[in-house]
Amino acid sequence: MKARVTVTLKNGVLDPQGKAIVGALGSLGFDGVASVRQGKIFDVEIDTKDRAVAEANVKAMCEKLLANTVIEDYAVELV
């Protein structure tokens, strides 16, 4: 079973990389971009067919390694 984990900064956490992207887009002629929030995507393949087990395992991975839950949120999608 495959899972896609999307990790993003929590609202209120400064995103300097997002600010840099906004500046770069402006210099490339893409006017009107108000803000950008950057994040990470992880595609994880789990060796189980049980959706509940897969979801629980991936959430545990996020809590322990994939996301810094102090400043980041994560979402798990099983595909």
PDB file of N, CA, C and O in Angstrom:
ATOM      1  N   MET A   1       0.853  -1.169   0.000  1.00  0.00           N
ATOM      2  CA  MET A   1       0.000   0.000   0.000  1.00  0.00           C
ATOM      3  C   MET A   1       0.896   1.228   0.000  1.00  0.00           C
ATOM      4  O   MET A   1       1.963   1.227   0.614  1.00  0.00           O
ATOM      5  N   LYS A   2       0.464   2.270  -0.686  1.00  0.00           N
ATOM      6  CA  LYS A   2       1.239   3.498  -0.760  1.00  0.00           C
ATOM      7  C   LYS A   2       0.551   4.605   0.020  1.00  0.00           C
ATOM      8  O   LYS A   2      -0.676   4.683   0.080  1.00  0.00           O
ATOM      9  N   ALA A   3       1.364   5.447   0.608  1.00  0.00           N
ATOM     10  CA  ALA A   3       0.856   6.606   1.346  1.00  0.00           C
ATOM     11  C   ALA A   3       1.600   7.842   0.870  1.00  0.00           C
ATOM     12  O   ALA A   3       2.795   7.784   0.576  1.00  0.00           O
ATOM     13  N   ARG A   4       0.897   8.943   0.797  1.00  0.00           N
ATOM     14  CA  ARG A   4       1.515  10.230   0.496  1.00  0.00           C
ATOM     15  C   ARG A   4       1.357  11.109   1.722  1.00  0.00           C
ATOM     16  O   ARG A   4       0.247  11.332   2.205  1.00  0.00           O
ATOM     17  N   VAL A   5       2.477  11.602   2.216  1.00  0.00           N
ATOM     18  CA  VAL A   5       2.501  12.470   3.389  1.00  0.00           C
ATOM     19  C   VAL A   5       2.876  13.873   2.923  1.00  0.00           C
ATOM     20  O   VAL A   5       3.903  14.069   2.275  1.00  0.00           O
ATOM     21  N   THR A   6       2.039  14.836   3.257  1.00  0.00           N
ATOM     22  CA  THR A   6       2.316  16.235   2.945  1.00  0.00           C
ATOM     23  C   THR A   6       2.598  16.960   4.251  1.00  0.00           C
ATOM     24  O   THR A   6       1.770  16.967   5.162  1.00  0.00           O
ATOM     25  N   VAL A   7       3.774  17.569   4.332  1.00  0.00           N
ATOM     26  CA  VAL A   7       4.203  18.277   5.539  1.00  0.00           C
ATOM     27  C   VAL A   7       4.302  19.763   5.193  1.00  0.00           C
ATOM     28  O   VAL A   7       4.966  20.140   4.228  1.00  0.00           O
ATOM     29  N   THR A   8       3.636  20.599   5.987  1.00  0.00           N
ATOM     30  CA  THR A   8       3.673  22.047   5.774  1.00  0.00           C
ATOM     31  C   THR A   8       3.905  22.750   7.102  1.00  0.00           C
ATOM     32  O   THR A   8       3.610  22.210   8.168  1.00  0.00           O
ATOM     33  N   LEU A   9       4.435  23.956   7.022  1.00  0.00           N
ATOM     34  CA  LEU A   9       4.616  24.743   8.229  1.00  0.00           C
ATOM     35  C   LEU A   9       3.265  25.152   8.789  1.00  0.00           C
ATOM     36  O   LEU A   9       2.333  25.432   8.034  1.00  0.00           O
ATOM     37  N   LYS A  10       3.157  25.187  10.095  1.00  0.00           N
ATOM     38  CA  LYS A  10       1.920  25.630  10.735  1.00  0.00           C
ATOM     39  C   LYS A  10       1.703  27.112  10.451  1.00  0.00           C
ATOM     40  O   LYS A  10       2.654  27.864  10.236  1.00  0.00           O
ATOM     41  N   ASN A  11       0.428  27.521  10.455  1.00  0.00           N
ATOM     42  CA  ASN A  11       0.112  28.937  10.298  1.00  0.00           C
ATOM     43  C   ASN A  11       0.777  29.708  11.427  1.00  0.00           C
ATOM     44  O   ASN A  11       0.779  29.264  12.575  1.00  0.00           O
ATOM     45  N   GLY A  12       1.336  30.852  11.103  1.00  0.00           N
ATOM     46  CA  GLY A  12       2.005  31.672  12.095  1.00  0.00           C
ATOM     47  C   GLY A  12       3.498  31.427  12.188  1.00  0.00           C
ATOM     48  O   GLY A  12       4.216  32.227  12.788  1.00  0.00           O
ATOM     49  N   VAL A  13       3.985  30.330  11.601  1.00  0.00           N
ATOM     50  CA  VAL A  13       5.423  30.053  11.586  1.00  0.00           C
ATOM     51  C   VAL A  13       6.007  30.745  10.358  1.00  0.00           C
ATOM     52  O   VAL A  13       5.520  30.565   9.242  1.00  0.00           O
ATOM     53  N   LEU A  14       7.062  31.543  10.575  1.00  0.00           N
ATOM     54  CA  LEU A  14       7.689  32.246   9.465  1.00  0.00           C
ATOM     55  C   LEU A  14       8.249  31.255   8.456  1.00  0.00           C
ATOM     56  O   LEU A  14       8.772  30.202   8.821  1.00  0.00           O
ATOM     57  N   ASP A  15       8.132  31.611   7.173  1.00  0.00           N
ATOM     58  CA  ASP A  15       8.592  30.746   6.093  1.00  0.00           C
ATOM     59  C   ASP A  15       9.562  31.532   5.207  1.00  0.00           C
ATOM     60  O   ASP A  15       9.154  32.059   4.172  1.00  0.00           O
ATOM     61  N   PRO A  16      10.844  31.620   5.597  1.00  0.00           N
ATOM     62  CA  PRO A  16      11.787  32.407   4.805  1.00  0.00           C
ATOM     63  C   PRO A  16      11.979  31.872   3.385  1.00  0.00           C
ATOM     64  O   PRO A  16      12.208  32.651   2.460  1.00  0.00           O
ATOM     65  N   GLN A  17      11.887  30.554   3.203  1.00  0.00           N
ATOM     66  CA  GLN A  17      12.027  29.996   1.861  1.00  0.00           C
ATOM     67  C   GLN A  17      10.843  30.421   0.995  1.00  0.00           C
ATOM     68  O   GLN A  17      11.017  30.717  -0.187  1.00  0.00           O
ATOM     69  N   GLY A  18       9.650  30.452   1.569  1.00  0.00           N
ATOM     70  CA  GLY A  18       8.480  30.931   0.835  1.00  0.00           C
ATOM     71  C   GLY A  18       8.639  32.383   0.420  1.00  0.00           C
ATOM     72  O   GLY A  18       8.295  32.758  -0.701  1.00  0.00           O
ATOM     73  N   LYS A  19       9.166  33.206   1.334  1.00  0.00           N
ATOM     74  CA  LYS A  19       9.416  34.623   1.008  1.00  0.00           C
ATOM     75  C   LYS A  19      10.407  34.744  -0.146  1.00  0.00           C
ATOM     76  O   LYS A  19      10.216  35.562  -1.046  1.00  0.00           O
ATOM     77  N   ALA A  20      11.471  33.929  -0.122  1.00  0.00           N
ATOM     78  CA  ALA A  20      12.472  33.963  -1.192  1.00  0.00           C
ATOM     79  C   ALA A  20      11.848  33.560  -2.522  1.00  0.00           C
ATOM     80  O   ALA A  20      12.190  34.122  -3.562  1.00  0.00           O
ATOM     81  N   ILE A  21      10.940  32.597  -2.498  1.00  0.00           N
ATOM     82  CA  ILE A  21      10.268  32.158  -3.722  1.00  0.00           C
ATOM     83  C   ILE A  21       9.397  33.278  -4.270  1.00  0.00           C
ATOM     84  O   ILE A  21       9.374  33.503  -5.480  1.00  0.00           O
ATOM     85  N   VAL A  22       8.678  33.986  -3.399  1.00  0.00           N
ATOM     86  CA  VAL A  22       7.859  35.114  -3.842  1.00  0.00           C
ATOM     87  C   VAL A  22       8.734  36.143  -4.547  1.00  0.00           C
ATOM     88  O   VAL A  22       8.374  36.636  -5.616  1.00  0.00           O
ATOM     89  N   GLY A  23       9.898  36.475  -3.948  1.00  0.00           N
ATOM     90  CA  GLY A  23      10.805  37.431  -4.565  1.00  0.00           C
ATOM     91  C   GLY A  23      11.317  36.959  -5.914  1.00  0.00           C
ATOM     92  O   GLY A  23      11.391  37.738  -6.864  1.00  0.00           O
ATOM     93  N   ALA A  24      11.673  35.672  -6.000  1.00  0.00           N
ATOM     94  CA  ALA A  24      12.177  35.119  -7.254  1.00  0.00           C
ATOM     95  C   ALA A  24      11.102  35.122  -8.333  1.00  0.00           C
ATOM     96  O   ALA A  24      11.381  35.431  -9.492  1.00  0.00           O
ATOM     97  N   LEU A  25       9.873  34.778  -7.954  1.00  0.00           N
ATOM     98  CA  LEU A  25       8.782  34.803  -8.928  1.00  0.00           C
ATOM     99  C   LEU A  25       8.552  36.211  -9.445  1.00  0.00           C
ATOM    100  O   LEU A  25       8.309  36.405 -10.636  1.00  0.00           O
ATOM    101  N   GLY A  26       8.627  37.198  -8.558  1.00  0.00           N
ATOM    102  CA  GLY A  26       8.465  38.583  -8.982  1.00  0.00           C
ATOM    103  C   GLY A  26       9.545  39.001  -9.964  1.00  0.00           C
ATOM    104  O   GLY A  26       9.262  39.682 -10.949  1.00  0.00           O
ATOM    105  N   SER A  27      10.792  38.593  -9.699  1.00  0.00           N
ATOM    106  CA  SER A  27      11.880  38.954 -10.607  1.00  0.00           C
ATOM    107  C   SER A  27      11.777  38.231 -11.945  1.00  0.00           C
ATOM    108  O   SER A  27      12.366  38.668 -12.934  1.00  0.00           O
ATOM    109  N   LEU A  28      11.037  37.134 -11.980  1.00  0.00           N
ATOM    110  CA  LEU A  28      10.810  36.410 -13.241  1.00  0.00           C
ATOM    111  C   LEU A  28       9.577  36.913 -13.992  1.00  0.00           C
ATOM    112  O   LEU A  28       9.216  36.377 -15.039  1.00  0.00           O
ATOM    113  N   GLY A  29       8.936  37.949 -13.445  1.00  0.00           N
ATOM    114  CA  GLY A  29       7.794  38.547 -14.133  1.00  0.00           C
ATOM    115  C   GLY A  29       6.439  38.029 -13.693  1.00  0.00           C
ATOM    116  O   GLY A  29       5.426  38.375 -14.301  1.00  0.00           O
ATOM    117  N   PHE A  30       6.393  37.221 -12.667  1.00  0.00           N
ATOM    118  CA  PHE A  30       5.114  36.719 -12.155  1.00  0.00           C
ATOM    119  C   PHE A  30       4.620  37.667 -11.066  1.00  0.00           C
ATOM    120  O   PHE A  30       4.823  37.436  -9.874  1.00  0.00           O
ATOM    121  N   ASP A  31       3.971  38.732 -11.506  1.00  0.00           N
ATOM    122  CA  ASP A  31       3.472  39.738 -10.575  1.00  0.00           C
ATOM    123  C   ASP A  31       2.193  39.255  -9.903  1.00  0.00           C
ATOM    124  O   ASP A  31       1.481  38.406 -10.439  1.00  0.00           O
ATOM    125  N   GLY A  32       1.913  39.799  -8.738  1.00  0.00           N
ATOM    126  CA  GLY A  32       0.661  39.502  -8.060  1.00  0.00           C
ATOM    127  C   GLY A  32       0.698  38.275  -7.171  1.00  0.00           C
ATOM    128  O   GLY A  32      -0.343  37.869  -6.654  1.00  0.00           O
ATOM    129  N   VAL A  33       1.855  37.672  -6.976  1.00  0.00           N
ATOM    130  CA  VAL A  33       1.949  36.533  -6.056  1.00  0.00           C
ATOM    131  C   VAL A  33       2.067  37.106  -4.648  1.00  0.00           C
ATOM    132  O   VAL A  33       3.085  37.704  -4.302  1.00  0.00           O
ATOM    133  N   ALA A  34       1.047  36.929  -3.853  1.00  0.00           N
ATOM    134  CA  ALA A  34       1.005  37.522  -2.516  1.00  0.00           C
ATOM    135  C   ALA A  34       1.854  36.740  -1.515  1.00  0.00           C
ATOM    136  O   ALA A  34       2.548  37.338  -0.693  1.00  0.00           O
ATOM    137  N   SER A  35       1.805  35.422  -1.577  1.00  0.00           N
ATOM    138  CA  SER A  35       2.592  34.625  -0.641  1.00  0.00           C
ATOM    139  C   SER A  35       2.761  33.213  -1.172  1.00  0.00           C
ATOM    140  O   SER A  35       1.989  32.742  -2.007  1.00  0.00           O
ATOM    141  N   VAL A  36       3.788  32.556  -0.665  1.00  0.00           N
ATOM    142  CA  VAL A  36       4.060  31.153  -0.976  1.00  0.00           C
ATOM    143  C   VAL A  36       4.430  30.478   0.337  1.00  0.00           C
ATOM    144  O   VAL A  36       5.215  31.018   1.116  1.00  0.00           O
ATOM    145  N   ARG A  37       3.873  29.308   0.582  1.00  0.00           N
ATOM    146  CA  ARG A  37       4.262  28.478   1.718  1.00  0.00           C
ATOM    147  C   ARG A  37       4.857  27.199   1.128  1.00  0.00           C
ATOM    148  O   ARG A  37       4.199  26.513   0.346  1.00  0.00           O
ATOM    149  N   GLN A  38       6.072  26.883   1.491  1.00  0.00           N
ATOM    150  CA  GLN A  38       6.722  25.684   0.976  1.00  0.00           C
ATOM    151  C   GLN A  38       6.485  24.526   1.921  1.00  0.00           C
ATOM    152  O   GLN A  38       6.156  24.722   3.091  1.00  0.00           O
ATOM    153  N   GLY A  39       6.653  23.323   1.411  1.00  0.00           N
ATOM    154  CA  GLY A  39       6.468  22.133   2.230  1.00  0.00           C
ATOM    155  C   GLY A  39       7.242  20.964   1.660  1.00  0.00           C
ATOM    156  O   GLY A  39       8.110  21.134   0.804  1.00  0.00           O
ATOM    157  N   LYS A  40       6.921  19.775   2.144  1.00  0.00           N
ATOM    158  CA  LYS A  40       7.592  18.557   1.713  1.00  0.00           C
ATOM    159  C   LYS A  40       6.538  17.499   1.431  1.00  0.00           C
ATOM    160  O   LYS A  40       5.478  17.478   2.057  1.00  0.00           O
ATOM    161  N   ILE A  41       6.840  16.626   0.486  1.00  0.00           N
ATOM    162  CA  ILE A  41       5.975  15.478   0.199  1.00  0.00           C
ATOM    163  C   ILE A  41       6.824  14.216   0.285  1.00  0.00           C
ATOM    164  O   ILE A  41       7.917  14.147  -0.277  1.00  0.00           O
ATOM    165  N   PHE A  42       6.306  13.224   0.994  1.00  0.00           N
ATOM    166  CA  PHE A  42       6.947  11.920   1.107  1.00  0.00           C
ATOM    167  C   PHE A  42       6.002  10.875   0.536  1.00  0.00           C
ATOM    168  O   PHE A  42       4.832  10.830   0.916  1.00  0.00           O
ATOM    169  N   ASP A  43       6.485  10.040  -0.362  1.00  0.00           N
ATOM    170  CA  ASP A  43       5.730   8.886  -0.840  1.00  0.00           C
ATOM    171  C   ASP A  43       6.323   7.656  -0.165  1.00  0.00           C
ATOM    172  O   ASP A  43       7.494   7.332  -0.358  1.00  0.00           O
ATOM    173  N   VAL A  44       5.498   6.976   0.631  1.00  0.00           N
ATOM    174  CA  VAL A  44       5.958   5.846   1.441  1.00  0.00           C
ATOM    175  C   VAL A  44       5.195   4.600   1.004  1.00  0.00           C
ATOM    176  O   VAL A  44       3.969   4.621   0.888  1.00  0.00           O
ATOM    177  N   GLU A  45       5.920   3.528   0.764  1.00  0.00           N
ATOM    178  CA  GLU A  45       5.275   2.264   0.425  1.00  0.00           C
ATOM    179  C   GLU A  45       5.337   1.350   1.646  1.00  0.00           C
ATOM    180  O   GLU A  45       6.414   1.071   2.174  1.00  0.00           O
ATOM    181  N   ILE A  46       4.170   0.890   2.083  1.00  0.00           N
ATOM    182  CA  ILE A  46       4.036   0.050   3.271  1.00  0.00           C
ATOM    183  C   ILE A  46       3.683  -1.366   2.823  1.00  0.00           C
ATOM    184  O   ILE A  46       2.843  -1.551   1.943  1.00  0.00           O
ATOM    185  N   ASP A  47       4.312  -2.343   3.417  1.00  0.00           N
ATOM    186  CA  ASP A  47       4.077  -3.737   3.048  1.00  0.00           C
ATOM    187  C   ASP A  47       2.934  -4.320   3.876  1.00  0.00           C
ATOM    188  O   ASP A  47       3.140  -5.204   4.708  1.00  0.00           O
ATOM    189  N   THR A  48       1.723  -3.807   3.632  1.00  0.00           N
ATOM    190  CA  THR A  48       0.515  -4.344   4.264  1.00  0.00           C
ATOM    191  C   THR A  48      -0.679  -3.993   3.391  1.00  0.00           C
ATOM    192  O   THR A  48      -0.639  -3.026   2.630  1.00  0.00           O
ATOM    193  N   LYS A  49      -1.720  -4.767   3.502  1.00  0.00           N
ATOM    194  CA  LYS A  49      -2.955  -4.465   2.777  1.00  0.00           C
ATOM    195  C   LYS A  49      -4.020  -3.901   3.721  1.00  0.00           C
ATOM    196  O   LYS A  49      -5.097  -3.503   3.276  1.00  0.00           O
ATOM    197  N   ASP A  50      -3.725  -3.868   5.002  1.00  0.00           N
ATOM    198  CA  ASP A  50      -4.652  -3.366   6.015  1.00  0.00           C
ATOM    199  C   ASP A  50      -4.516  -1.844   6.116  1.00  0.00           C
ATOM    200  O   ASP A  50      -3.490  -1.331   6.564  1.00  0.00           O
ATOM    201  N   ARG A  51      -5.572  -1.127   5.690  1.00  0.00           N
ATOM    202  CA  ARG A  51      -5.531   0.339   5.644  1.00  0.00           C
ATOM    203  C   ARG A  51      -5.308   0.940   7.032  1.00  0.00           C
ATOM    204  O   ARG A  51      -4.562   1.909   7.175  1.00  0.00           O
ATOM    205  N   ALA A  52      -5.942   0.378   8.040  1.00  0.00           N
ATOM    206  CA  ALA A  52      -5.815   0.926   9.390  1.00  0.00           C
ATOM    207  C   ALA A  52      -4.386   0.788   9.904  1.00  0.00           C
ATOM    208  O   ALA A  52      -3.859   1.708  10.531  1.00  0.00           O
ATOM    209  N   VAL A  53      -3.762  -0.349   9.644  1.00  0.00           N
ATOM    210  CA  VAL A  53      -2.377  -0.569  10.067  1.00  0.00           C
ATOM    211  C   VAL A  53      -1.449   0.385   9.316  1.00  0.00           C
ATOM    212  O   VAL A  53      -0.562   0.994   9.913  1.00  0.00           O
ATOM    213  N   ALA A  54      -1.658   0.512   8.009  1.00  0.00           N
ATOM    214  CA  ALA A  54      -0.821   1.402   7.200  1.00  0.00           C
ATOM    215  C   ALA A  54      -0.930   2.837   7.687  1.00  0.00           C
ATOM    216  O   ALA A  54       0.081   3.517   7.860  1.00  0.00           O
ATOM    217  N   GLU A  55      -2.155   3.299   7.909  1.00  0.00           N
ATOM    218  CA  GLU A  55      -2.351   4.679   8.353  1.00  0.00           C
ATOM    219  C   GLU A  55      -1.708   4.912   9.728  1.00  0.00           C
ATOM    220  O   GLU A  55      -1.057   5.934   9.945  1.00  0.00           O
ATOM    221  N   ALA A  56      -1.890   3.975  10.642  1.00  0.00           N
ATOM    222  CA  ALA A  56      -1.307   4.110  11.971  1.00  0.00           C
ATOM    223  C   ALA A  56       0.218   4.144  11.894  1.00  0.00           C
ATOM    224  O   ALA A  56       0.857   4.942  12.580  1.00  0.00           O
ATOM    225  N   ASN A  57       0.801   3.286  11.064  1.00  0.00           N
ATOM    226  CA  ASN A  57       2.259   3.253  10.921  1.00  0.00           C
ATOM    227  C   ASN A  57       2.794   4.549  10.324  1.00  0.00           C
ATOM    228  O   ASN A  57       3.797   5.081  10.799  1.00  0.00           O
ATOM    229  N   VAL A  58       2.143   5.058   9.300  1.00  0.00           N
ATOM    230  CA  VAL A  58       2.614   6.286   8.659  1.00  0.00           C
ATOM    231  C   VAL A  58       2.460   7.477   9.609  1.00  0.00           C
ATOM    232  O   VAL A  58       3.334   8.343   9.653  1.00  0.00           O
ATOM    233  N   LYS A  59       1.373   7.532  10.361  1.00  0.00           N
ATOM    234  CA  LYS A  59       1.217   8.618  11.332  1.00  0.00           C
ATOM    235  C   LYS A  59       2.308   8.552  12.400  1.00  0.00           C
ATOM    236  O   LYS A  59       2.823   9.585  12.827  1.00  0.00           O
ATOM    237  N   ALA A  60       2.656   7.353  12.826  1.00  0.00           N
ATOM    238  CA  ALA A  60       3.746   7.197  13.792  1.00  0.00           C
ATOM    239  C   ALA A  60       5.068   7.660  13.191  1.00  0.00           C
ATOM    240  O   ALA A  60       5.873   8.286  13.880  1.00  0.00           O
ATOM    241  N   MET A  61       5.300   7.361  11.910  1.00  0.00           N
ATOM    242  CA  MET A  61       6.505   7.831  11.223  1.00  0.00           C
ATOM    243  C   MET A  61       6.566   9.358  11.205  1.00  0.00           C
ATOM    244  O   MET A  61       7.625   9.953  11.407  1.00  0.00           O
ATOM    245  N   CYS A  62       5.423   9.974  10.964  1.00  0.00           N
ATOM    246  CA  CYS A  62       5.360  11.439  10.941  1.00  0.00           C
ATOM    247  C   CYS A  62       5.681  12.017  12.307  1.00  0.00           C
ATOM    248  O   CYS A  62       6.447  12.974  12.422  1.00  0.00           O
ATOM    249  N   GLU A  63       5.099  11.437  13.334  1.00  0.00           N
ATOM    250  CA  GLU A  63       5.301  11.942  14.691  1.00  0.00           C
ATOM    251  C   GLU A  63       6.756  11.782  15.150  1.00  0.00           C
ATOM    252  O   GLU A  63       7.265  12.603  15.912  1.00  0.00           O
ATOM    253  N   LYS A  64       7.420  10.720  14.679  1.00  0.00           N
ATOM    254  CA  LYS A  64       8.768  10.427  15.153  1.00  0.00           C
ATOM    255  C   LYS A  64       9.880  10.970  14.259  1.00  0.00           C
ATOM    256  O   LYS A  64      10.985  11.224  14.738  1.00  0.00           O
ATOM    257  N   LEU A  65       9.599  11.154  12.946  1.00  0.00           N
ATOM    258  CA  LEU A  65      10.696  11.509  12.051  1.00  0.00           C
ATOM    259  C   LEU A  65      10.325  12.483  10.934  1.00  0.00           C
ATOM    260  O   LEU A  65      11.014  13.484  10.740  1.00  0.00           O
ATOM    261  N   LEU A  66       9.264  12.209  10.210  1.00  0.00           N
ATOM    262  CA  LEU A  66       9.006  12.949   8.972  1.00  0.00           C
ATOM    263  C   LEU A  66       8.590  14.394   9.191  1.00  0.00           C
ATOM    264  O   LEU A  66       8.855  15.239   8.336  1.00  0.00           O
ATOM    265  N   ALA A  67       7.946  14.704  10.313  1.00  0.00           N
ATOM    266  CA  ALA A  67       7.484  16.067  10.580  1.00  0.00           C
ATOM    267  C   ALA A  67       7.986  16.531  11.941  1.00  0.00           C
ATOM    268  O   ALA A  67       8.034  15.757  12.897  1.00  0.00           O
ATOM    269  N   ASN A  68       8.351  17.778  12.012  1.00  0.00           N
ATOM    270  CA  ASN A  68       8.647  18.408  13.296  1.00  0.00           C
ATOM    271  C   ASN A  68       7.331  18.988  13.786  1.00  0.00           C
ATOM    272  O   ASN A  68       6.964  20.101  13.411  1.00  0.00           O
ATOM    273  N   THR A  69       6.625  18.249  14.615  1.00  0.00           N
ATOM    274  CA  THR A  69       5.246  18.610  14.967  1.00  0.00           C
ATOM    275  C   THR A  69       5.137  19.869  15.814  1.00  0.00           C
ATOM    276  O   THR A  69       4.029  20.345  16.062  1.00  0.00           O
ATOM    277  N   VAL A  70       6.258  20.418  16.262  1.00  0.00           N
ATOM    278  CA  VAL A  70       6.223  21.691  16.975  1.00  0.00           C
ATOM    279  C   VAL A  70       5.897  22.818  16.000  1.00  0.00           C
ATOM    280  O   VAL A  70       5.155  23.740  16.338  1.00  0.00           O
ATOM    281  N   ILE A  71       6.456  22.742  14.777  1.00  0.00           N
ATOM    282  CA  ILE A  71       6.256  23.832  13.813  1.00  0.00           C
ATOM    283  C   ILE A  71       5.602  23.388  12.521  1.00  0.00           C
ATOM    284  O   ILE A  71       5.304  24.224  11.669  1.00  0.00           O
ATOM    285  N   GLU A  72       5.367  22.076  12.350  1.00  0.00           N
ATOM    286  CA  GLU A  72       4.813  21.572  11.094  1.00  0.00           C
ATOM    287  C   GLU A  72       3.541  20.757  11.330  1.00  0.00           C
ATOM    288  O   GLU A  72       3.383  20.083  12.348  1.00  0.00           O
ATOM    289  N   ASP A  73       2.646  20.846  10.351  1.00  0.00           N
ATOM    290  CA  ASP A  73       1.466  19.984  10.288  1.00  0.00           C
ATOM    291  C   ASP A  73       1.732  18.932   9.212  1.00  0.00           C
ATOM    292  O   ASP A  73       2.577  19.121   8.337  1.00  0.00           O
ATOM    293  N   TYR A  74       0.997  17.824   9.292  1.00  0.00           N
ATOM    294  CA  TYR A  74       1.117  16.815   8.246  1.00  0.00           C
ATOM    295  C   TYR A  74      -0.249  16.235   7.933  1.00  0.00           C
ATOM    296  O   TYR A  74      -1.159  16.229   8.762  1.00  0.00           O
ATOM    297  N   ALA A  75      -0.360  15.745   6.700  1.00  0.00           N
ATOM    298  CA  ALA A  75      -1.583  15.061   6.253  1.00  0.00           C
ATOM    299  C   ALA A  75      -1.159  13.758   5.586  1.00  0.00           C
ATOM    300  O   ALA A  75      -0.185  13.720   4.835  1.00  0.00           O
ATOM    301  N   VAL A  76      -1.900  12.694   5.869  1.00  0.00           N
ATOM    302  CA  VAL A  76      -1.611  11.368   5.305  1.00  0.00           C
ATOM    303  C   VAL A  76      -2.737  10.987   4.366  1.00  0.00           C
ATOM    304  O   VAL A  76      -3.912  11.058   4.727  1.00  0.00           O
ATOM    305  N   GLU A  77      -2.375  10.582   3.157  1.00  0.00           N
ATOM    306  CA  GLU A  77      -3.351  10.093   2.174  1.00  0.00           C
ATOM    307  C   GLU A  77      -2.910   8.714   1.721  1.00  0.00           C
ATOM    308  O   GLU A  77      -1.802   8.551   1.210  1.00  0.00           O
ATOM    309  N   LEU A  78      -3.762   7.729   1.903  1.00  0.00           N
ATOM    310  CA  LEU A  78      -3.460   6.386   1.424  1.00  0.00           C
ATOM    311  C   LEU A  78      -3.956   6.263  -0.013  1.00  0.00           C
ATOM    312  O   LEU A  78      -5.095   6.610  -0.324  1.00  0.00           O
ATOM    313  N   VAL A  79      -3.074   5.759  -0.888  1.00  0.00           N
ATOM    314  CA  VAL A  79      -3.431   5.627  -2.306  1.00  0.00           C
ATOM    315  C   VAL A  79      -3.269   4.202  -2.769  1.00  0.00           C
ATOM    316  O   VAL A  79      -3.523   3.898  -3.934  1.00  0.00           O
TER     317      VAL A  79
END
